[in-house]
Amino acid sequence: MGITPQQFEQMKNRVAAPRRAATRVFERTGAPHRKPHHVIIGIDPSLRGTGFGIIRLARPQPMVLAQGTVKVPPGCERSRCLLQITQTLRGIIQQHRPSVCIIESLFYAQNLQTALIMGEARGASLVAAAEAGLEIFEIAPRKVKQAIVGYGAAQKLAVAKMVQHLLGLADPPAPDAADALALALTYAQENGRFSLTPPKKV
């Protein structure tokens, strides 16, 4: 049984219509509509050792602008620790001018006191980023490990080694700094392609 050219065109249009609709849905939820950022700071908050890492997106690989750990002496009062975290990150942000901050999201902790202290360190970090006007996103630790190492329960050493490789560093970064750089790299990876689960804005 033959069909006319007009009937053939109608069939093509019916088949193509759902695909166009699906494309529009993906465009609304995908990464391309997020604001592009070229200088990214990752923060791994901790009361005594908050890691930070700043990268600039470049080819063939991102460039590290700064990395390190905000170290606070064990005997320092908690309030002073939080102040040092905020002040140190404030200075680093002013120097390197990132436009977006990626911070580790809170994770489940069996010890309530530990969870509270981690939350305070995270809050001090968020203050420094927010007052500078940065966009802020959070990513779960497991998702970062999955993105960088390919395994959600990877050890810190494995993360540091892969960060070293991805950024072309001479030596592996210190553990807290490596986690912070991994956060920044994960955001860059997710922001540069379509993602069903984009980072959550804080």
Long-range contacts (C-beta under 8 A, 24 or more apart in sequence): 26-194, 29-196, 29-198, 30-194, 30-195, 30-198, 31-190, 31-191, 31-192, 31-193, 31-194, 31-195, 31-198, 32-194, 34-191, 34-198, 35-100, 35-135, 36-191, 37-98, 37-99, 37-100, 37-135, 37-191, 38-99, 39-65, 39-96, 39-97, 39-98, 39-99, 39-100, 40-98, 40-99, 40-100, 40-101, 40-102, 40-184, 40-187, 40-188, 41-92, 41-93, 41-96, 41-98, 41-100, 41-101, 41-102, 41-129, 41-134, 41-180, 41-184, 42-101, 42-102, 42-103, 42-179, 42-180, 42-181, 42-182, 42-183, 42-184, 42-185, 42-187, 43-89, 43-101, 43-102, 43-103, 43-104, 43-125, 43-129, 43-180, 43-183, 44-103, 44-104, 44-176, 44-177, 44-179, 44-180, 44-183, 45-85, 45-103, 45-104, 45-118, 45-121, 45-122, 45-124, 45-125, 46-118, 46-121, 46-176, 47-72, 47-78, 47-81, 47-82, 47-85, 47-117, 47-118, 47-120, 47-121, 48-72, 48-74, 48-81, 49-176, 50-85, 50-88, 50-89, 50-121, 50-124, 50-125, 50-176, 51-174, 51-175, 51-176, 51-177, 51-178, 51-179, 51-180, 52-89, 52-92, 52-177, 52-180, 53-173, 53-177, 53-178, 53-180, 53-181, 53-182, 53-183, 53-184, 54-92, 54-96, 54-98, 54-184, 55-167, 55-181, 55-184, 55-185, 55-188, 57-188, 61-166, 61-167, 61-168, 62-166, 62-167, 62-184, 62-185, 62-188, 63-167, 64-167, 64-169, 64-181, 65-96, 66-92, 66-95, 66-96, 67-173, 67-177, 67-180, 67-181, 68-174, 68-177, 69-174, 69-176, 69-177, 78-117, 78-120, 81-121, 82-120, 82-121, 82-123, 82-124, 83-124, 85-121, 85-124, 85-125, 85-128, 86-124, 86-125, 86-127, 86-128, 87-128, 89-124, 89-125, 89-128, 89-129, 90-128, 90-131, 90-132, 93-128, 93-129, 93-132, 93-134, 94-132, 98-134, 99-134, 99-135, 100-134, 100-135, 100-136, 100-137, 100-187, 101-129, 101-134, 101-135, 101-136, 101-137, 102-136, 102-137, 102-138, 102-139, 102-183, 102-184, 102-186, 102-187, 102-199, 103-129, 103-136, 103-137, 103-138, 103-139, 103-183, 103-202, 104-138, 104-139, 104-140, 104-141, 104-144, 104-179, 104-183, 105-138, 105-139, 105-140, 105-141, 105-200, 107-140, 107-141, 126-202, 135-201, 136-201, 136-202, 137-187, 137-199, 137-200, 137-201, 137-202, 138-199, 138-200, 138-202, 139-183, 139-186, 139-187, 139-190, 139-199, 139-200, 141-179, 143-186, 143-197, 144-179, 144-182, 144-183, 144-186, 145-182, 147-182, 147-185, 147-186, 147-189, 147-190, 148-182, 148-185, 148-186
